[in-house]
Amino acid sequence: MNDVLLLLSWYQKNKRVLPWRKDKNPYHIWISEIMLQQTRIEAVIPYYERFMKRIPDVNALATIDEDELLKLWEGLGYYNRARNLKKAAQIIMSEYQGTFPTTYEEIMRLPGIGEYTASAIASICFHEATPTIDGNVLRVYTRLKEDKRNVDLNQTKKEIREEISQIIPLESGDFNEALMELGETICLPNGEPKCNMCPLSHLCKAYLHQSWDKFPVKAEKRSKKELFYTVFLFYYQNQVAIRKRDDKGLLKNLWEFPNELGKMGIADVKKYLKQHQIYFSSVKKGISYKHVFTHQIWYMQSFQIELTSVINDFKWVSIEEIEEKYAIPGAFEPFLKQFKHNIK
């Protein structure tokens, strides 16, 4: 337990000042943890502060219009996380009378919340002795023990969770945050860890044997599926064309610029426009962009096309309206910037 006390003492002296650490409000912890799942802390802070200003509590989240919610989420990616936030908020309002559930088991039942987030909320806000197991914790733990188990396997995570649960102290929230903080600031994922600053270096087998670069052990990454898209940047006077994606699949229900699967040159684009009776005055090749998703890579070539009239199939808006109201996913963000630069 002395080593646990060392870790807790280190955390109290070195923890970063973060907006969601100002109190133990479960709503604040919940939103921050969901935002942090795919994004660095430094990048999350302005999103979190803007989100809280507009959606300060569970009731506001349960009743916000989805388009506005997705616009607030724009830039964080993985938009289903935002949709699940609203679904969970509606359940909290209807089943818990607006009061956040207080146990790990209850929190786990909410949409979009897994073991890690449920453990974080339950331990930090309600002092439940349940470990948080994320990439930072797995890295710290496997380096400490030179643990060669594959951390990509659910069985490994389950075993490590059980092992950590045997040593978690009454100060469970601080303990969990301390391990995560250690992984984020000292036991780094990329580059050499700052072992001389680590409160647990005297225990660490990877430090003793200088084997930190071999842990954690992970499965080989699978190759991503590659897709090619042609993006049509239609504009007429000061209006540009956008459309809403289907309600299934990748980037569902988000706004995008019209596009077609496959590579096209200028001649192909003109032929396509004529076939679909889309009347244009000019076609110019625009920027190309590669966007990497978790399981796919999109190669996207744009064409800026001035039309002679609007097409009813699309929604016609100004650049200013897009920036204020419509959530454009990161895959299409470069083309929005191109439009903004080129259309006066």
MARDO-909939 format. One record per residue (C-alpha): x, y, z; residue number from 1; residue in three letters. Coordinates in pm, 1 decimal, padded with zeros to 6 digits. Each point is the difference from the previous one (the first is absolute). Example, Ala and Ser with C-alpha at 12.3 -4.5 7.8 and 13.67 -1.06 7.14 Angstrom:
- c1,c2,c3,nr,rest
- 01230.0,-00450.0,00780.0,1,ALA
- 00137.0,00344.0,-00066.0,2,SER
***
This chain:
- c1,c2,c3,nr,rest
- 00000.0,00000.0,00000.0,1,MET
- 00296.0,00231.1,00046.7,2,ASN
- 00044.3,00007.0,-00376.7,3,ASP
- -00366.7,00089.0,-00045.9,4,VAL
- 00047.7,00286.7,00246.6,5,LEU
- 00304.6,00113.3,-00198.1,6,LEU
- -00209.7,00007.6,-00316.5,7,LEU
- -00283.0,00192.0,00168.6,8,LEU
- 00245.3,00250.1,00149.6,9,SER
- 00163.3,00051.3,-00340.3,10,TRP
- -00340.4,00059.3,-00157.1,11,TYR
- -00105.2,00260.7,00254.7,12,GLN
- 00321.8,00193.0,-00060.9,13,LYS
- 00013.1,-00033.6,-00377.8,14,ASN
- -00354.6,-00031.0,-00135.5,15,LYS
- -00088.8,00243.5,-00274.2,16,ARG
- -00263.9,00265.1,00054.1,17,VAL
- -00285.7,-00100.1,-00230.9,18,LEU
- -00350.2,00149.6,-00024.1,19,PRO
- -00179.4,-00329.1,00077.1,20,TRP
- 00213.0,-00050.3,00312.1,21,ARG
- -00140.8,00308.0,00170.1,22,LYS
- -00270.1,-00212.8,00162.3,23,ASP
- -00123.5,-00359.6,00015.9,24,LYS
- -00310.3,00067.1,-00209.9,25,ASN
- -00074.9,-00324.7,-00188.4,26,PRO
- -00138.8,00192.0,-00298.0,27,TYR
- 00330.8,00184.0,-00039.1,28,HIS
- 00206.4,-00318.4,00035.5,29,ILE
- -00226.2,-00186.1,-00243.8,30,TRP
- 00022.3,00260.7,-00276.5,31,ILE
- 00376.3,00041.1,00039.5,32,SER
- 00065.4,-00375.6,-00007.8,33,GLU
- -00205.5,-00049.3,-00315.6,34,ILE
- 00179.4,00290.3,-00168.4,35,MET
- 00339.9,-00132.8,00107.0,36,LEU
- -00049.7,-00345.4,-00150.4,37,GLN
- 00159.7,00092.8,-00333.1,38,GLN
- 00147.8,00344.9,00065.4,39,THR
- 00290.2,00153.9,00192.8,40,ARG
- -00077.8,00195.8,00316.9,41,ILE
- 00135.8,00327.4,-00142.0,42,GLU
- -00231.5,-00026.8,-00298.8,43,ALA
- -00303.7,-00098.5,00208.1,44,VAL
- 00001.5,00294.9,00242.0,45,ILE
- -00149.8,00263.3,-00236.6,46,PRO
- -00261.9,-00250.0,-00121.6,47,TYR
- -00091.6,-00087.3,00357.7,48,TYR
- -00033.5,00364.1,00104.9,49,GLU
- -00213.3,00087.7,-00303.8,50,ARG
- -00216.0,-00309.3,00056.8,51,PHE
- -00058.7,00086.5,00366.8,52,MET
- -00088.5,00358.1,-00081.8,53,LYS
- -00277.2,-00114.6,-00235.0,54,ARG
- -00095.8,-00330.7,00170.3,55,ILE
- 00066.5,00048.4,00373.1,56,PRO
- -00196.9,-00295.8,00135.1,57,ASP
- -00176.4,-00327.3,-00076.9,58,VAL
- -00334.8,00164.5,-00073.9,59,ASN
- 00153.1,00233.3,-00258.4,60,ALA
- 00174.1,-00296.6,-00164.1,61,LEU
- -00319.0,-00207.5,-00008.4,62,ALA
- -00192.7,00272.7,-00183.0,63,THR
- 00256.1,00151.7,-00238.5,64,ILE
- -00063.1,-00027.3,-00373.8,65,ASP
- 00221.0,-00269.0,-00153.4,66,GLU
- 00138.3,00225.4,-00275.4,67,ASP
- 00108.4,00254.2,00260.0,68,GLU
- 00153.2,-00273.9,00214.4,69,LEU
- 00198.0,-00136.1,-00295.2,70,LEU
- 00114.4,00350.8,-00089.7,71,LYS
- 00137.6,00041.0,00353.9,72,LEU
- 00172.8,-00336.9,-00041.9,73,TRP
- 00146.4,00091.3,-00339.0,74,GLU
- 00373.7,-00066.3,-00005.6,75,GLY
- -00004.4,-00270.1,00268.9,76,LEU
- -00107.2,-00273.2,-00242.6,77,GLY
- -00179.9,-00325.9,00078.6,78,TYR
- -00334.9,00179.2,-00000.4,79,TYR
- -00188.0,-00299.4,00140.0,80,ASN
- 00156.8,00090.8,00333.4,81,ARG
- -00193.6,00327.5,-00004.8,82,ALA
- -00322.8,-00174.1,-00099.6,83,ARG
- 00043.3,-00248.9,00282.9,84,ASN
- 00053.6,00286.5,00243.8,85,LEU
- -00345.8,00131.0,-00084.2,86,LYS
- -00157.9,-00346.7,00020.4,87,LYS
- 00157.3,-00056.4,00341.7,88,ALA
- -00110.6,00343.9,00120.4,89,ALA
- -00357.4,-00078.4,-00100.6,90,GLN
- 00014.2,-00323.8,00200.1,91,ILE
- 00139.3,00184.3,00302.5,92,ILE
- -00286.8,00247.6,-00023.7,93,MET
- -00270.7,-00263.3,-00043.0,94,SER
- 00124.4,-00280.4,00225.9,95,GLU
- 00207.3,00183.9,00261.3,96,TYR
- -00194.7,00329.4,00016.9,97,GLN
- 00302.5,00191.4,-00126.4,98,GLY
- 00238.9,-00128.4,00268.0,99,THR
- 00309.0,-00178.5,-00131.5,100,PHE
- 00007.8,-00370.5,00103.6,101,PRO
- 00250.3,-00064.5,00277.6,102,THR
- 00126.9,-00356.0,-00050.2,103,THR
- 00224.9,-00161.2,-00258.6,104,TYR
- -00266.4,-00252.4,-00097.5,105,GLU
- -00265.3,00267.2,-00058.1,106,GLU
- 00237.1,00227.2,-00190.0,107,ILE
- 00104.2,-00291.4,-00224.5,108,MET
- -00359.3,-00032.6,-00121.4,109,ARG
- 00002.4,00345.6,-00159.2,110,LEU
- 00054.1,00016.2,-00379.9,111,PRO
- 00355.6,00069.9,-00109.2,112,GLY
- 00156.0,-00071.6,00339.3,113,ILE
- 00240.5,-00291.5,00034.0,114,GLY
- 00203.6,-00139.7,00287.0,115,GLU
- 00263.2,00272.8,-00008.5,116,TYR
- -00237.1,00298.5,00010.3,117,THR
- -00231.1,-00165.5,00253.0,118,ALA
- 00297.1,-00074.5,00225.4,119,SER
- 00131.0,00354.3,-00031.1,120,ALA
- -00333.9,00155.8,00098.9,121,ILE
- -00073.4,-00253.9,00275.3,122,ALA
- 00343.4,00032.6,00159.9,123,SER
- 00059.0,00374.0,-00038.1,124,ILE
- -00350.9,00115.8,00088.5,125,CYS
- -00135.4,-00276.2,00224.8,126,PHE
- 00317.9,-00160.9,00144.7,127,HIS
- -00080.7,-00346.2,-00131.6,128,GLU
- 00308.7,-00223.5,-00005.9,129,ALA
- -00007.3,-00080.9,-00369.7,130,THR
- 00317.1,00033.8,-00214.5,131,PRO
- 00014.8,00200.2,-00322.1,132,THR
- 00181.9,-00190.6,-00271.8,133,ILE
- 00103.7,00210.2,-00299.0,134,ASP
- 00307.5,00013.8,-00222.2,135,GLY
- 00192.7,00207.7,00252.5,136,ASN
- -00067.8,-00240.9,00286.0,137,VAL
- 00083.1,-00303.9,-00212.9,138,LEU
- 00329.2,00158.5,-00104.0,139,ARG
- 00100.6,00084.3,00358.2,140,VAL
- -00104.8,-00339.6,00133.1,141,TYR
- 00166.1,-00214.0,-00268.0,142,THR
- 00325.7,00195.2,00024.3,143,ARG
- 00005.8,-00027.9,00378.4,144,LEU
- -00025.7,-00379.0,-00025.1,145,LYS
- 00150.2,-00062.5,-00345.6,146,GLU
- -00334.6,-00160.9,-00069.3,147,ASP
- 00000.7,-00168.1,-00342.2,148,LYS
- -00374.4,-00057.8,-00029.7,149,ARG
- -00162.3,00149.2,-00310.1,150,ASN
- -00185.7,00309.5,00122.6,151,VAL
- -00224.3,00002.8,-00307.1,152,ASP
- -00174.5,-00311.0,00131.6,153,LEU
- -00307.7,00051.5,00216.4,154,ASN
- 00114.7,-00289.6,00218.6,155,GLN
- 00324.0,00184.6,00080.3,156,THR
- -00186.6,00317.6,00091.0,157,LYS
- -00237.7,-00200.3,00217.6,158,LYS
- 00289.8,-00170.6,00181.1,159,GLU
- 00189.3,00324.8,00057.5,160,ILE
- -00317.6,00167.2,00123.2,161,ARG
- -00043.4,-00279.5,00253.8,162,GLU
- 00365.0,00023.6,00108.0,163,GLU
- -00017.4,00375.9,00052.3,164,ILE
- -00327.2,-00036.6,00189.9,165,SER
- 00196.4,-00193.7,00263.2,166,GLN
- 00213.8,00304.2,00085.3,167,ILE
- -00237.2,00293.0,-00062.2,168,ILE
- -00023.3,00212.9,00317.7,169,PRO
- -00293.4,00184.9,00155.0,170,LEU
- 00112.0,00307.1,-00196.9,171,GLU
- -00101.3,-00184.5,-00315.0,172,SER
- -00064.4,00309.6,-00211.4,173,GLY
- 00339.9,00153.8,00073.3,174,ASP
- 00166.3,-00338.0,-00054.0,175,PHE
- -00158.3,-00043.3,-00342.2,176,ASN
- 00078.6,00356.4,-00102.6,177,GLU
- 00356.4,-00038.6,00128.4,178,ALA
- 00064.7,-00304.8,-00219.4,179,LEU
- -00148.9,00176.4,-00302.5,180,MET
- 00198.2,00317.4,00074.0,181,GLU
- 00316.5,-00205.1,00031.7,182,LEU
- -00060.4,-00151.1,-00342.6,183,GLY
- -00085.8,00333.8,-00160.2,184,GLU
- 00290.2,00203.3,00139.4,185,THR
- 00279.8,-00238.7,00106.3,186,ILE
- -00035.2,-00352.6,-00141.3,187,CYS
- -00041.5,00133.9,-00351.7,188,LEU
- -00137.1,-00197.0,-00297.4,189,PRO
- 00228.8,00152.0,-00262.2,190,ASN
- 00362.2,00064.2,00078.7,191,GLY
- 00201.9,-00077.7,00309.5,192,GLU
- -00190.0,00017.8,00330.8,193,PRO
- 00110.3,00244.8,00271.2,194,LYS
- 00107.6,-00273.2,00240.0,195,CYS
- 00208.1,00236.3,00214.8,196,ASN
- -00323.3,00180.9,00092.5,197,MET
- -00209.4,-00312.3,00065.1,198,CYS
- -00104.1,-00076.3,00360.6,199,PRO
- -00011.1,-00371.3,-00081.6,200,LEU
- 00331.1,-00040.8,-00185.5,201,SER
- 00147.2,-00200.3,00291.1,202,HIS
- -00267.4,-00265.2,-00068.6,203,LEU
- 00017.7,00004.3,-00377.4,204,CYS
- 00154.6,-00300.8,-00173.8,205,LYS
- -00000.5,00178.2,-00336.6,206,ALA
- 00202.0,00282.9,00158.3,207,TYR
- 00239.3,-00249.0,00160.8,208,LEU
- 00060.1,-00182.3,-00328.4,209,HIS
- -00049.7,00300.9,-00232.2,210,GLN
- -00269.1,-00191.7,-00184.8,211,SER
- -00271.2,00268.6,00003.2,212,TRP
- -00016.8,00005.0,-00381.3,213,ASP
- -00122.6,-00362.8,-00004.1,214,LYS
- -00313.3,00070.5,00205.8,215,PHE
- -00291.0,-00013.5,-00021.7,216,PRO
- -00020.9,-00298.7,-00234.5,217,VAL
- -00264.0,00050.3,-00269.0,218,LYS
- -00137.3,-00191.4,-00295.8,219,ALA
- 00126.0,00088.2,-00345.7,220,GLU
- -00214.8,00266.3,-00162.6,221,LYS
- -00226.7,-00110.7,-00282.1,222,ARG
- 00022.5,00181.8,-00330.0,223,SER
- -00275.5,00255.7,-00053.9,224,LYS
- -00246.9,-00012.4,-00286.2,225,LYS
- 00079.2,00267.6,-00261.4,226,GLU
- -00278.5,00187.8,-00180.5,227,LEU
- 00012.3,00272.3,-00264.6,228,PHE
- -00256.1,00280.8,-00017.2,229,TYR
- -00071.3,00286.9,-00236.1,230,THR
- -00134.5,00302.7,00187.6,231,VAL
- -00221.0,00253.8,-00179.4,232,PHE
- 00030.3,00352.7,00135.1,233,LEU
- -00311.5,00145.6,-00158.2,234,PHE
- -00063.4,00371.5,00036.0,235,TYR
- -00241.2,00253.6,-00143.4,236,TYR
- 00057.9,00367.4,00074.8,237,GLN
- 00083.4,00003.1,00374.5,238,ASN
- -00173.5,-00327.2,00085.0,239,GLN
- 00161.9,-00344.0,00021.6,240,VAL
- -00160.7,-00343.9,-00014.1,241,ALA
- 00004.3,-00241.1,00292.7,242,ILE
- -00198.2,-00314.0,00074.5,243,ARG
- -00071.5,-00214.3,00302.8,244,LYS
- 00146.1,-00349.6,00008.6,245,ARG
- -00216.6,-00307.2,00055.3,246,ASP
- -00101.2,-00098.5,00352.0,247,ASP
- 00216.5,-00313.5,-00016.2,248,LYS
- 00369.4,-00066.8,-00031.9,249,GLY
- 00306.0,00220.0,00029.0,250,LEU
- -00066.9,00370.8,00073.3,251,LEU
- -00374.4,-00066.6,00011.4,252,LYS
- -00233.8,00301.6,-00000.4,253,ASN
- 00286.3,00246.5,-00042.2,254,LEU
- 00021.2,00265.4,-00270.0,255,TRP
- 00239.6,-00041.9,-00290.2,256,GLU
- 00080.6,00135.4,-00342.6,257,PHE
- -00152.8,-00213.3,-00278.9,258,PRO
- 00233.9,-00277.5,-00108.7,259,ASN
- 00021.3,-00325.5,-00189.3,260,GLU
- 00203.0,-00313.4,00062.5,261,LEU
- 00281.8,-00035.0,-00254.3,262,GLY
- 00269.1,00206.6,-00172.8,263,LYS
- -00093.9,00258.0,-00261.9,264,MET
- 00191.1,00244.7,-00214.3,265,GLY
- -00146.4,00325.1,-00135.0,266,ILE
- -00134.7,-00174.6,-00311.7,267,ALA
- -00166.2,-00265.7,00218.6,268,ASP
- -00155.2,00267.2,00222.3,269,VAL
- -00144.2,00190.6,-00296.3,270,LYS
- -00142.4,-00321.2,-00141.0,271,LYS
- -00154.5,-00082.0,00339.2,272,TYR
- -00156.7,00345.8,00027.7,273,LEU
- -00152.7,-00023.1,-00348.1,274,LYS
- -00137.6,-00348.4,00069.0,275,GLN
- -00170.6,00131.6,00315.6,276,HIS
- -00120.2,00318.3,-00172.1,277,GLN
- 00201.6,00225.7,00228.6,278,ILE
- 00067.9,00321.1,-00191.2,279,TYR
- 00332.5,00167.7,00067.6,280,PHE
- 00202.2,00294.4,-00124.0,281,SER
- 00343.8,-00116.4,00118.0,282,SER
- 00180.4,-00301.1,00148.6,283,VAL
- 00337.7,00037.3,00172.6,284,LYS
- 00211.1,-00266.0,00163.0,285,LYS
- 00029.3,00071.3,00372.8,286,GLY
- 00206.9,-00139.1,00284.2,287,ILE
- 00049.0,-00367.1,00075.1,288,SER
- -00004.0,-00133.9,00353.5,289,TYR
- 00061.8,-00327.7,00182.5,290,LYS
- -00207.8,-00064.3,00311.5,291,HIS
- 00083.7,-00288.3,00231.9,292,VAL
- -00277.5,-00166.8,00198.9,293,PHE
- 00040.6,-00287.6,00245.4,294,THR
- -00063.1,-00267.3,-00264.3,295,HIS
- 00001.8,00191.7,-00328.3,296,GLN
- 00205.4,00250.2,-00197.7,297,ILE
- -00181.7,00238.2,-00232.2,298,TRP
- 00188.0,00154.8,-00294.1,299,TYR
- -00206.0,00299.5,-00110.2,300,MET
- 00035.4,00217.0,-00309.3,301,GLN
- -00213.5,00313.3,-00018.5,302,SER
- -00134.8,00199.8,-00293.8,303,PHE
- -00133.5,00352.4,00040.1,304,GLN
- -00305.1,00033.8,-00223.0,305,ILE
- -00190.0,00318.9,-00068.0,306,GLU
- -00361.6,-00069.3,-00091.0,307,LEU
- -00244.7,00207.6,-00202.1,308,THR
- -00279.3,-00065.7,00251.8,309,SER
- -00055.5,-00180.7,00330.1,310,VAL
- -00083.8,-00372.3,00011.5,311,ILE
- -00294.8,-00090.7,00218.6,312,ASN
- 00163.5,-00327.5,00106.8,313,ASP
- 00236.7,00189.9,00230.1,314,PHE
- -00019.1,00252.9,00280.7,315,LYS
- 00138.5,00338.7,-00105.9,316,TRP
- 00168.3,00206.7,00271.4,317,VAL
- 00267.3,00262.8,00043.4,318,SER
- 00345.1,-00074.3,00140.8,319,ILE
- -00096.8,00199.6,00309.5,320,GLU
- -00306.2,-00218.9,00055.9,321,GLU
- 00209.9,-00317.1,-00025.3,322,ILE
- 00243.3,00132.5,00258.0,323,GLU
- -00280.4,00094.2,00237.0,324,GLU
- -00257.3,-00278.2,-00037.1,325,LYS
- 00109.9,-00308.3,-00190.5,326,TYR
- 00237.1,-00270.3,00124.3,327,ALA
- 00249.7,-00077.0,-00276.3,328,ILE
- 00214.0,-00305.2,00089.4,329,PRO
- 00378.6,00021.2,-00014.3,330,GLY
- 00011.1,-00194.8,-00326.3,331,ALA
- -00161.1,00298.5,-00176.5,332,PHE
- 00153.1,00283.8,00202.4,333,GLU
- 00282.1,00075.8,-00250.4,334,PRO
- -00257.7,00053.9,-00274.6,335,PHE
- -00190.8,00245.5,00217.5,336,LEU
- 00323.9,00194.2,00042.0,337,LYS
- 00049.5,-00007.2,-00377.4,338,GLN
- -00350.0,00138.7,-00054.5,339,PHE
- 00057.2,00270.8,00258.9,340,LYS
- 00319.1,00107.2,-00172.0,341,HIS
- -00132.2,-00007.3,-00355.3,342,ASN
- -00359.1,00126.1,00030.6,343,ILE
- -00027.8,00368.8,00073.9,344,LYS
***
